[in-house]
């Protein structure tokens, strides 16, 4: 039983908002370690999905995009402002999560705008 259930608290949201590694420490695996720790905590809280956003630029965002994709995160794309789970995530069920609160600017490409900043929305189903 999760800590949240034991304390009769609502489940937390699985969302990584910022992951920053000092330049002198990059390339040593700390980002992967921090993400695995966040995923472990999410599982402890009985969450089955983590969402995040990353710089969509293919030059500036290439390294973090590769990190997240290497960890199993995939861009979220849906014409109805929903997260459509991939077949591998939901065993061919048509599960959809509502994210209509997000700006629909460029949402069809997985990119949305927050305060005029483009972000690529990604998610991962935890096992």
N, CA, C and O atoms as a DFTB+ gen file, in Angstrom:
508 C
 N C O
     1  1       0.848      -1.186       0.000
     2  2       0.000       0.000       0.000
     3  2       0.889       1.244       0.000
     4  3       1.886       1.306       0.720
     5  1       0.522       2.220      -0.804
     6  2       1.345       3.423      -0.941
     7  2       1.233       4.326       0.282
     8  3       0.286       4.235       1.062
     9  1       2.231       5.200       0.426
    10  2       2.217       6.182       1.508
    11  2       0.995       7.081       1.415
    12  3       0.402       7.435       2.434
    13  1       0.612       7.454       0.188
    14  2      -0.543       8.332       0.008
    15  2      -1.821       7.661       0.472
    16  3      -2.643       8.283       1.145
    17  1      -1.995       6.401       0.117
    18  2      -3.198       5.683       0.557
    19  2      -3.225       5.514       2.065
    20  3      -4.275       5.664       2.690
    21  1      -2.082       5.203       2.652
    22  2      -2.008       5.037       4.105
    23  2      -2.437       6.311       4.826
    24  3      -3.067       6.252       5.882
    25  1      -2.097       7.449       4.259
    26  2      -2.403       8.741       4.866
    27  2      -3.691       9.351       4.324
    28  3      -4.017      10.493       4.647
    29  1      -4.424       8.604       3.507
    30  2      -5.691       9.060       2.909
    31  2      -5.519      10.354       2.115
    32  3      -6.379      11.233       2.155
    33  1      -4.405      10.463       1.395
    34  2      -4.141      11.621       0.561
    35  2      -4.462      11.287      -0.888
    36  3      -4.369      10.126      -1.285
    37  1      -4.837      12.281      -1.686
    38  2      -5.060      12.008      -3.115
    39  2      -3.728      11.666      -3.772
    40  3      -2.681      12.121      -3.312
    41  1      -3.751      10.869      -4.842
    42  2      -2.494      10.524      -5.503
    43  2      -1.849      11.749      -6.124
    44  3      -2.550      12.608      -6.659
    45  1      -0.529      11.847      -6.065
    46  2       0.163      12.987      -6.679
    47  2       0.216      12.842      -8.194
    48  3      -0.010      11.759      -8.735
    49  1       0.509      13.921      -8.853
    50  2       0.692      13.902     -10.303
    51  2       2.106      13.465     -10.626
    52  3       3.054      13.887      -9.963
    53  1       2.259      12.622     -11.642
    54  2       3.581      12.194     -12.084
    55  2       4.099      13.119     -13.157
    56  3       3.848      12.903     -14.343
    57  1       4.819      14.143     -12.756
    58  2       5.278      15.138     -13.720
    59  2       6.667      15.622     -13.311
    60  3       6.859      16.088     -12.188
    61  1       7.625      15.514     -14.215
    62  2       8.958      16.067     -14.002
    63  2       8.963      17.437     -14.652
    64  3       8.669      17.561     -15.840
    65  1       9.295      18.467     -13.883
    66  2       9.239      19.815     -14.428
    67  2      10.603      20.374     -14.796
    68  3      10.703      21.134     -15.760
    69  1      11.641      20.033     -14.077
    70  2      12.979      20.532     -14.391
    71  2      14.022      19.507     -13.961
    72  3      13.954      18.952     -12.865
    73  1      14.970      19.273     -14.829
    74  2      16.104      18.416     -14.512
    75  2      17.341      19.148     -15.014
    76  3      17.577      19.242     -16.218
    77  1      18.113      19.656     -14.088
    78  2      19.280      20.455     -14.451
    79  2      20.534      19.839     -13.850
    80  3      20.571      19.509     -12.664
    81  1      21.548      19.690     -14.670
    82  2      22.839      19.154     -14.245
    83  2      23.890      20.201     -14.586
    84  3      23.942      20.694     -15.713
    85  1      24.726      20.539     -13.610
    86  2      25.793      21.506     -13.854
    87  2      26.683      21.042     -14.998
    88  3      26.952      19.852     -15.157
    89  1      27.126      21.998     -15.778
    90  2      27.899      21.673     -16.983
    91  2      29.096      20.775     -16.673
    92  3      29.410      19.869     -17.446
    93  1      29.760      21.021     -15.553
    94  2      30.951      20.242     -15.216
    95  2      30.634      18.792     -14.822
    96  3      31.538      17.962     -14.730
    97  1      29.343      18.488     -14.588
    98  2      28.940      17.136     -14.185
    99  2      28.193      16.383     -15.281
   100  3      27.774      15.244     -15.074
   101  1      28.024      17.002     -16.436
   102  2      27.278      16.375     -17.528
   103  2      28.080      15.230     -18.144
   104  3      29.311      15.226     -18.133
   105  1      27.345      14.267     -18.677
   106  2      27.987      13.137     -19.339
   107  2      28.440      12.049     -18.383
   108  3      29.156      11.135     -18.792
   109  1      28.042      12.122     -17.122
   110  2      28.456      11.134     -16.118
   111  2      27.308      10.223     -15.674
   112  3      27.481       9.396     -14.779
   113  1      26.126      10.377     -16.306
   114  2      25.002       9.514     -15.966
   115  2      24.105      10.026     -14.851
   116  3      23.187       9.322     -14.429
   117  1      24.352      11.242     -14.364
   118  2      23.533      11.776     -13.269
   119  2      22.081      12.007     -13.683
   120  3      21.168      11.788     -12.887
   121  1      21.863      12.447     -14.918
   122  2      20.489      12.678     -15.382
   123  2      19.694      11.383     -15.367
   124  3      18.555      11.349     -14.903
   125  1      20.291      10.336     -15.868
   126  2      19.620       9.031     -15.888
   127  2      19.339       8.555     -14.461
   128  3      18.265       8.024     -14.181
   129  1      20.296       8.744     -13.571
   130  2      20.114       8.343     -12.171
   131  2      18.972       9.122     -11.517
   132  3      18.152       8.545     -10.803
   133  1      18.922      10.436     -11.764
   134  2      17.851      11.252     -11.188
   135  2      16.482      10.854     -11.739
   136  3      15.504      10.802     -10.994
   137  1      16.413      10.574     -13.038
   138  2      15.137      10.157     -13.635
   139  2      14.690       8.805     -13.076
   140  3      13.508       8.608     -12.797
   141  1      15.620       7.886     -12.915
   142  2      15.277       6.572     -12.343
   143  2      14.788       6.733     -10.903
   144  3      13.871       6.029     -10.478
   145  1      15.392       7.650     -10.154
   146  2      14.940       7.918      -8.784
   147  2      13.524       8.494      -8.788
   148  3      12.692       8.103      -7.970
   149  1      13.248       9.428      -9.711
   150  2      11.900      10.005      -9.820
   151  2      10.891       8.927     -10.193
   152  3       9.785       8.900      -9.653
   153  1      11.262       8.041     -11.109
   154  2      10.364       6.949     -11.505
   155  2      10.120       6.002     -10.345
   156  3       8.999       5.527     -10.161
   157  1      11.156       5.718      -9.555
   158  2      10.988       4.858      -8.378
   159  2      10.033       5.468      -7.370
   160  3       9.198       4.770      -6.795
   161  1      10.153       6.761      -7.157
   162  2       9.245       7.458      -6.248
   163  2       7.819       7.433      -6.790
   164  3       6.866       7.233      -6.037
   165  1       7.679       7.634      -8.082
   166  2       6.345       7.596      -8.699
   167  2       5.701       6.222      -8.516
   168  3       4.508       6.131      -8.225
   169  1       6.467       5.174      -8.682
   170  2       5.936       3.820      -8.473
   171  2       5.528       3.614      -7.022
   172  3       4.499       2.999      -6.742
   173  1       6.334       4.127      -6.106
   174  2       6.007       4.022      -4.674
   175  2       4.673       4.711      -4.373
   176  3       3.936       4.295      -3.479
   177  1       4.377       5.763      -5.126
   178  2       3.127       6.500      -4.959
   179  2       1.999       5.913      -5.807
   180  3       0.941       6.528      -5.937
   181  1       2.215       4.742      -6.377
   182  2       1.218       4.044      -7.188
   183  2       0.863       4.771      -8.485
   184  3      -0.254       4.628      -8.981
   185  1       1.783       5.536      -9.033
   186  2       1.556       6.173     -10.328
   187  2       1.992       5.214     -11.418
   188  3       2.918       4.426     -11.225
   189  1       1.337       5.276     -12.550
   190  2       1.742       4.394     -13.642
   191  2       2.295       5.154     -14.842
   192  3       2.697       4.539     -15.830
   193  1       2.319       6.491     -14.767
   194  2       2.796       7.300     -15.885
   195  2       3.536       8.526     -15.364
   196  3       3.153       9.111     -14.351
   197  1       4.589       8.905     -16.060
   198  2       5.271      10.171     -15.782
   199  2       5.259      10.987     -17.072
   200  3       5.531      10.471     -18.156
   201  1       4.941      12.267     -16.930
   202  2       4.947      13.201     -18.053
   203  2       6.052      14.233     -17.821
   204  3       6.435      14.504     -16.683
   205  1       6.547      14.791     -18.897
   206  2       7.554      15.849     -18.802
   207  2       7.531      16.670     -20.079
   208  3       6.859      16.320     -21.049
   209  1       8.264      17.753     -20.066
   210  2       8.431      18.534     -21.284
   211  2       9.918      18.800     -21.486
   212  3      10.705      18.811     -20.540
   213  1      10.276      19.014     -22.752
   214  2      11.676      19.202     -23.110
   215  2      11.744      20.186     -24.278
   216  3      10.776      20.361     -25.018
   217  1      12.884      20.813     -24.424
   218  2      13.115      21.723     -25.543
   219  2      12.931      20.945     -26.844
   220  3      13.612      19.940     -27.051
   221  1      12.023      21.384     -27.734
   222  2      11.768      20.647     -28.972
   223  2      12.806      20.878     -30.066
   224  3      12.795      20.193     -31.089
   225  1      13.697      21.834     -29.856
   226  2      14.682      22.162     -30.873
   227  2      15.609      20.969     -31.115
   228  3      16.084      20.342     -30.168
   229  1      15.859      20.662     -32.380
   230  2      16.682      19.495     -32.702
   231  2      18.160      19.721     -32.409
   232  3      18.935      18.765     -32.380
   233  1      18.559      20.963     -32.194
   234  2      19.953      21.229     -31.837
   235  2      20.099      21.376     -30.323
   236  3      20.805      20.592     -29.689
   237  1      19.433      22.380     -29.739
   238  2      19.555      22.626     -28.299
   239  2      18.917      21.532     -27.447
   240  3      19.394      21.243     -26.349
   241  1      17.848      20.926     -27.943
   242  2      17.140      19.914     -27.164
   243  2      17.533      18.488     -27.481
   244  3      16.966      17.546     -26.926
   245  1      18.497      18.321     -28.366
   246  2      18.868      16.979     -28.809
   247  2      19.328      16.080     -27.658
   248  3      18.882      14.937     -27.567
   249  1      20.196      16.562     -26.789
   250  2      20.732      15.718     -25.712
   251  2      19.644      15.306     -24.730
   252  3      19.524      14.116     -24.440
   253  1      18.832      16.246     -24.195
   254  2      17.773      15.787     -23.295
   255  2      16.718      14.924     -24.000
   256  3      16.196      13.981     -23.405
   257  1      16.402      15.238     -25.257
   258  2      15.445      14.392     -25.986
   259  2      15.978      12.966     -26.091
   260  3      15.236      12.006     -25.888
   261  1      17.262      12.830     -26.409
   262  2      17.865      11.493     -26.497
   263  2      17.849      10.784     -25.151
   264  3      17.596       9.581     -25.084
   265  1      18.119      11.527     -24.074
   266  2      18.069      10.941     -22.730
   267  2      16.686      10.370     -22.457
   268  3      16.552       9.198     -22.103
   269  1      15.651      11.202     -22.621
   270  2      14.294      10.773     -22.295
   271  2      13.826       9.646     -23.219
   272  3      13.188       8.699     -22.760
   273  1      14.135       9.739     -24.503
   274  2      13.741       8.664     -25.412
   275  2      14.456       7.368     -25.062
   276  3      13.872       6.290     -25.174
   277  1      15.714       7.460     -24.641
   278  2      16.461       6.287     -24.215
   279  2      15.882       5.639     -22.972
   280  3      16.059       4.442     -22.742
   281  1      15.183       6.442     -22.164
   282  2      14.533       5.921     -20.957
   283  2      13.104       5.460     -21.226
   284  3      12.418       5.010     -20.308
   285  1      12.651       5.565     -22.467
   286  2      11.324       5.080     -22.825
   287  2      10.244       6.138     -22.927
   288  3       9.075       5.797     -23.104
   289  1      10.596       7.418     -22.820
   290  2       9.616       8.495     -22.967
   291  2       9.356       8.718     -24.444
   292  3      10.268       8.640     -25.268
   293  1       8.095       8.998     -24.772
   294  2       7.704       9.214     -26.160
   295  2       6.903      10.510     -26.272
   296  3       6.171      10.868     -25.350
   297  1       7.039      11.214     -27.400
   298  2       6.227      12.424     -27.596
   299  2       4.738      12.094     -27.566
   300  3       4.315      11.020     -27.992
   301  1       3.964      13.027     -27.061
   302  2       2.517      12.878     -26.974
   303  2       1.906      13.679     -28.104
   304  3       2.107      14.890     -28.196
   305  1       1.159      13.004     -28.962
   306  2       0.552      13.669     -30.110
   307  2      -0.888      13.196     -30.240
   308  3      -1.146      11.993     -30.268
   309  1      -1.829      14.135     -30.319
   310  2      -3.244      13.805     -30.499
   311  2      -3.958      15.053     -30.966
   312  3      -3.744      16.129     -30.407
   313  1      -4.789      14.939     -31.960
   314  2      -5.508      16.099     -32.495
   315  2      -6.585      16.629     -31.567
   316  3      -7.108      17.718     -31.802
   317  1      -6.934      15.893     -30.519
   318  2      -8.011      16.309     -29.618
   319  2      -7.498      16.796     -28.274
   320  3      -8.262      16.836     -27.309
   321  1      -6.222      17.169     -28.181
   322  2      -5.615      17.608     -26.925
   323  2      -5.703      16.533     -25.851
   324  3      -5.887      16.841     -24.673
   325  1      -5.575      15.298     -26.246
   326  2      -5.572      14.181     -25.313
   327  2      -4.272      13.418     -25.460
   328  3      -3.596      13.510     -26.484
   329  1      -3.930      12.668     -24.431
   330  2      -2.800      11.756     -24.535
   331  2      -3.358      10.421     -24.981
   332  3      -4.153       9.801     -24.274
   333  1      -2.942       9.986     -26.142
   334  2      -3.349       8.671     -26.632
   335  2      -2.216       7.712     -26.330
   336  3      -1.109       7.880     -26.842
   337  1      -2.474       6.718     -25.511
   338  2      -1.431       5.771     -25.162
   339  2      -1.121       4.889     -26.350
   340  3      -2.012       4.508     -27.109
   341  1       0.153       4.568     -26.506
   342  2       0.555       3.706     -27.603
   343  2       0.127       2.277     -27.319
   344  3      -0.127       1.918     -26.169
   345  1       0.046       1.463     -28.359
   346  2      -0.371       0.073     -28.206
   347  2       0.516      -0.670     -27.222
   348  3       0.023      -1.494     -26.451
   349  1       1.820      -0.393     -27.233
   350  2       2.712      -1.108     -26.322
   351  2       2.470      -0.700     -24.876
   352  3       2.733      -1.480     -23.961
   353  1       1.965       0.528     -24.659
   354  2       1.703       0.997     -23.301
   355  2       0.433       0.413     -22.708
   356  3       0.365       0.205     -21.496
   357  1      -0.574       0.143     -23.529
   358  2      -1.862      -0.238     -22.956
   359  2      -2.423      -1.530     -23.532
   360  3      -3.626      -1.777     -23.446
   361  1      -1.575      -2.342     -24.107
   362  2      -2.009      -3.639     -24.615
   363  2      -3.212      -3.530     -25.540
   364  3      -4.175      -4.287     -25.414
   365  1      -3.150      -2.577     -26.476
   366  2      -4.172      -2.360     -27.503
   367  2      -5.499      -1.827     -26.975
   368  3      -6.494      -1.875     -27.699
   369  1      -5.555      -1.328     -25.762
   370  2      -6.765      -0.666     -25.273
   371  2      -6.746       0.778     -25.745
   372  3      -5.676       1.319     -26.024
   373  1      -7.885       1.398     -25.839
   374  2      -7.969       2.772     -26.324
   375  2      -8.057       3.760     -25.168
   376  3      -8.982       4.571     -25.120
   377  1      -7.126       3.703     -24.255
   378  2      -7.120       4.579     -23.098
   379  2      -6.671       5.970     -23.505
   380  3      -5.679       6.127     -24.217
   381  1      -7.404       6.981     -23.052
   382  2      -7.075       8.363     -23.379
   383  2      -7.117       9.175     -22.100
   384  3      -8.058       9.055     -21.317
   385  1      -6.102      10.001     -21.882
   386  2      -6.074      10.904     -20.740
   387  2      -6.349      12.316     -21.253
   388  3      -5.825      12.707     -22.296
   389  1      -7.164      13.082     -20.533
   390  2      -7.543      14.420     -20.970
   391  2      -6.484      15.448     -20.580
   392  3      -6.156      15.597     -19.403
   393  1      -5.957      16.146     -21.566
   394  2      -5.043      17.247     -21.326
   395  2      -5.522      18.481     -22.072
   396  3      -4.726      19.215     -22.657
   397  1      -6.844      18.704     -22.045
   398  2      -7.430      19.834     -22.749
   399  2      -7.013      21.171     -22.137
   400  3      -7.181      22.216     -22.765
   401  1      -6.470      21.148     -20.912
   402  2      -6.026      22.379     -20.270
   403  2      -4.809      22.976     -20.966
   404  3      -4.495      24.150     -20.766
   405  1      -4.123      22.182     -21.779
   406  2      -2.927      22.661     -22.441
   407  2      -3.294      23.496     -23.665
   408  3      -4.330      23.277     -24.293
   409  1      -2.444      24.440     -23.988
   410  2      -2.624      25.199     -25.221
   411  2      -2.594      24.239     -26.397
   412  3      -1.767      23.327     -26.434
   413  1      -3.489      24.434     -27.361
   414  2      -3.477      23.520     -28.494
   415  2      -2.610      24.013     -29.648
   416  3      -2.651      23.449     -30.741
   417  1      -1.824      25.064     -29.408
   418  2      -0.907      25.540     -30.426
   419  2       0.135      24.470     -30.709
   420  3       0.901      24.092     -29.822
   421  1       0.163      23.995     -31.916
   422  2       1.120      22.970     -32.346
   423  2       1.003      21.658     -31.583
   424  3       1.923      20.841     -31.624
   425  1      -0.112      21.439     -30.886
   426  2      -0.237      20.214     -30.105
   427  2      -0.201      18.979     -31.002
   428  3       0.230      17.910     -30.570
   429  1      -0.649      19.122     -32.241
   430  2      -0.666      17.985     -33.151
   431  2       0.741      17.435     -33.379
   432  3       0.889      16.264     -33.728
   433  1       1.760      18.242     -33.193
   434  2       3.130      17.777     -33.362
   435  2       3.770      17.393     -32.039
   436  3       4.950      17.044     -32.000
   437  1       3.004      17.453     -30.953
   438  2       3.554      17.161     -29.634
   439  2       4.181      18.381     -28.992
   440  3       4.701      18.304     -27.879
   441  1       4.136      19.516     -29.694
   442  2       4.731      20.751     -29.184
   443  2       3.614      21.699     -28.768
   444  3       2.640      21.880     -29.499
   445  1       3.757      22.295     -27.609
   446  2       2.793      23.279     -27.154
   447  2       3.533      24.475     -26.586
   448  3       4.732      24.402     -26.319
   449  1       2.828      25.562     -26.405
   450  2       3.440      26.803     -25.957
   451  2       3.057      27.101     -24.515
   452  3       1.888      27.003     -24.142
   453  1       4.039      27.462     -23.716
   454  2       3.819      27.943     -22.359
   455  2       4.551      29.267     -22.252
   456  3       5.777      29.321     -22.352
   457  1       3.797      30.326     -22.050
   458  2       4.355      31.677     -21.964
   459  2       5.323      31.943     -23.120
   460  3       6.442      32.413     -22.915
   461  1       4.866      31.630     -24.347
   462  2       5.611      31.872     -25.585
   463  2       6.869      31.001     -25.731
   464  3       7.714      31.280     -26.582
   465  1       6.998      29.951     -24.911
   466  2       8.132      29.035     -25.005
   467  2       7.625      27.706     -25.546
   468  3       6.735      27.105     -24.944
   469  1       8.167      27.224     -26.673
   470  2       7.732      25.922     -27.195
   471  2       8.310      24.776     -26.370
   472  3       9.482      24.799     -25.996
   473  1       7.486      23.783     -26.094
   474  2       7.903      22.616     -25.328
   475  2       7.379      21.351     -25.985
   476  3       6.251      21.324     -26.478
   477  1       8.181      20.319     -25.994
   478  2       7.777      19.009     -26.488
   479  2       7.287      18.206     -25.296
   480  3       8.034      17.988     -24.342
   481  1       6.041      17.768     -25.345
   482  2       5.423      17.025     -24.255
   483  2       5.692      15.543     -24.458
   484  3       5.421      15.006     -25.533
   485  1       6.227      14.870     -23.429
   486  2       6.559      13.450     -23.516
   487  2       5.985      12.720     -22.307
   488  3       5.720      13.323     -21.267
   489  1       5.799      11.421     -22.460
   490  2       5.312      10.609     -21.335
   491  2       5.887       9.220     -21.413
   492  3       6.341       8.766     -22.463
   493  1       5.857       8.547     -20.263
   494  2       6.309       7.163     -20.188
   495  2       5.417       6.394     -19.254
   496  3       5.131       6.825     -18.137
   497  1       4.987       5.256     -19.725
   498  2       4.209       4.328     -18.903
   499  2       5.211       3.544     -18.051
   500  3       6.130       2.921     -18.583
   501  1       5.029       3.577     -16.737
   502  2       5.930       2.859     -15.834
   503  2       5.478       1.401     -15.737
   504  3       4.285       1.102     -15.798
   505  1       6.440       0.513     -15.587
   506  2       6.074      -0.912     -15.478
   507  2       6.193      -1.391     -14.051
   508  3       5.927      -2.559     -13.768
